[in-house]
């Protein structure tokens, strides 16, 4: 018996009525107030609901991976919003950047890999696309794993115009995964990418190394 369920979600965008949309703040980021109604599971429509949505655009992120050495490249930089809730606001992350107009997620991660780590991405594999915090923001992050020569990863990088100060780390895949388990890496895109690689590294090595 095939019990596969194709799509468990009942409703779509067509089951929402947008009443109004108002911009509350417009800076580097935006805050938008939405008033809307939506269909209810038991039938009928909800009352008017008000939600404030943090609009910051969408992002691409990539874990640089060397299939020959089984090493990954991580970057370290300050993330000031982490100051209040973390032991240190300097985080170990994967390469990431915001998607500009007329730019694909893959183009973003290739560009950012050069800017943030001095690396050229060769072959690339899509990992996952996810909503970073759908209770408050519309942001979607597209995560990739990209083939690199990890021996070329070194030094300090980043754009002076964006006040970036980024240090590159080269560590084994197992070490990176251990840091995830220990909570030393605790930002979502990086955790997701490392966990994905831990599950798929053998298939990725077979695919990439075999073609060299």
C-alpha positions in Angstrom: 0.0 0.0 0.0 1.3 3.4 -1.0 0.6 5.9 1.9 2.6 8.7 0.4 1.0 12.1 0.9 1.9 14.6 -1.8 0.9 17.8 -0.1 -0.6 18.0 3.4 -1.2 21.8 3.2 -4.9 22.6 2.6 -4.8 26.3 1.7 -2.9 28.6 -0.6 -2.3 32.3 -1.2 -5.8 32.4 -2.8 -7.3 31.8 0.6 -6.0 35.1 2.1 -7.6 38.5 1.6 -5.2 41.4 2.0 -7.1 44.4 3.3 -4.2 46.9 3.6 -0.5 47.1 3.5 1.3 50.0 5.2 5.0 50.8 5.5 6.0 51.6 9.1 9.7 51.9 8.7 12.0 52.3 5.7 15.7 52.1 6.3 18.3 49.4 5.4 15.4 47.1 6.3 11.7 47.7 6.2 8.8 47.1 8.6 5.4 46.5 6.9 2.0 46.4 8.6 -0.5 44.0 7.0 -4.2 43.7 7.7 -5.8 40.6 6.3 -8.3 37.8 6.7 -7.8 34.1 5.9 -10.0 30.9 5.6 -10.4 28.8 8.7 -10.0 25.0 8.9 -13.5 24.6 10.2 -15.0 26.9 7.5 -15.6 30.5 7.1 -13.2 33.4 7.4 -11.1 34.8 10.3 -11.6 38.2 11.8 -9.3 41.0 10.5 -5.8 40.3 11.7 -2.9 42.8 12.0 0.7 41.6 11.6 4.0 43.5 11.4 6.4 41.9 9.0 10.1 42.5 8.9 11.2 42.8 5.3 14.9 42.4 4.6 14.8 40.6 1.2 16.1 37.1 0.5 19.5 35.5 0.8 21.8 32.9 -0.6 24.3 30.9 1.5 26.9 28.4 0.7 29.1 25.9 2.5 32.5 25.7 0.6 33.5 22.0 0.6 36.7 20.3 -0.6 35.7 16.7 -1.6 39.4 15.7 -2.0 40.3 16.5 1.6 36.8 16.3 3.2 37.4 19.8 4.6 34.9 22.7 4.8 35.6 26.4 4.9 33.9 28.5 7.5 34.1 32.3 8.1 34.2 34.2 11.4 32.8 37.7 11.7 31.0 39.9 14.2 27.2 39.8 14.2 26.2 42.5 16.6 22.5 41.4 17.1 23.9 38.2 18.7 25.5 40.4 21.5 22.5 40.1 23.9 21.9 36.3 23.7 25.3 34.8 23.0 28.6 34.4 24.8 30.3 36.2 21.9 28.9 38.1 18.9 31.7 36.7 16.7 30.1 33.7 14.9 31.3 30.8 12.8 29.2 30.9 9.6 29.0 29.8 6.0 29.4 32.4 3.2 26.1 34.3 2.6 24.7 37.4 1.1 21.5 39.2 0.2 20.0 38.6 -3.3 20.1 41.8 -5.4 17.7 42.7 -8.1 18.0 40.5 -11.2 20.4 38.2 -9.4 19.9 34.4 -8.8 20.7 32.7 -5.5 23.6 30.9 -7.2 25.1 34.1 -8.6 24.9 35.5 -5.0 26.8 32.7 -3.4 29.5 32.7 -6.1 30.0 36.4 -5.7 30.0 36.3 -1.9 32.5 33.4 -1.9 35.0 35.6 -3.6 34.3 38.6 -1.4 34.1 36.8 2.0 36.6 34.0 1.6 38.7 34.6 -1.6 37.4 31.4 -3.1 36.1 30.4 -6.5 33.3 27.9 -6.4 33.4 25.1 -9.0 30.5 22.7 -9.0 27.6 23.5 -6.8 24.8 21.5 -5.2 21.5 22.9 -3.9 20.8 21.9 -0.4 17.6 23.5 0.8 15.5 26.6 0.6 13.9 27.7 3.9 12.1 30.5 5.7 14.4 31.9 8.4 11.7 33.0 10.8 8.2 33.0 9.2 6.5 34.3 12.4 8.0 37.7 11.8 9.9 38.0 8.5 9.4 37.1 4.9 13.1 36.2 4.3 13.8 33.0 2.5 17.4 31.6 2.5 18.7 29.4 -0.3 21.5 27.1 0.9 24.1 25.4 -1.3 27.2 23.3 -0.9 30.0 24.3 -3.3 33.2 22.6 -4.5 36.4 24.5 -3.6 40.1 23.9 -3.2 40.4 24.4 0.5 44.2 24.9 0.3 43.5 28.3 -1.2 41.3 29.4 1.8 43.3 31.7 4.1 43.6 35.2 5.4 41.3 38.1 6.2 38.5 39.1 3.8 35.5 41.3 3.4 34.5 44.6 1.8 35.8 47.8 3.4 32.8 49.7 2.1 30.6 47.4 4.2 32.9 47.4 7.3 33.4 43.6 6.9 36.2 42.0 8.9 36.1 38.3 8.1 38.5 35.5 9.1 38.7 32.2 7.2 38.8 28.8 8.9 39.5 25.4 7.2 38.4 22.5 9.3 37.4 18.9 8.7 33.8 18.0 8.0 33.7 16.0 11.2 35.1 18.9 13.2 32.4 21.2 11.9 29.7 18.7 12.7 31.1 18.3 16.2 30.9 22.1 16.7 27.2 21.9 15.7 26.6 19.2 18.2 28.4 21.1 20.9 26.5 24.3 20.1 29.6 26.2 19.1 27.9 26.8 15.8 24.4 28.0 16.4 23.2 30.1 13.4 20.6 28.4 11.3 22.0 28.5 7.8 25.3 27.1 9.0 23.8 24.4 11.1 21.5 23.3 8.2 24.3 23.2 5.7 26.6 21.2 7.9 23.9 18.7 8.8 23.0 18.4 5.1 26.6 17.7 4.2 26.9 15.2 7.1 24.0 13.3 5.6 25.1 13.6 1.9 28.9 13.8 1.9 29.4 10.3 0.5 27.0 10.9 -2.4 28.6 14.2 -3.1 32.1 12.8 -3.0 31.1 10.0 -5.4 29.5 12.6 -7.7 32.3 15.1 -7.7 35.5 13.1 -7.2 34.5 10.6 -9.8 34.2 13.3 -12.4 37.7 14.8 -11.7 
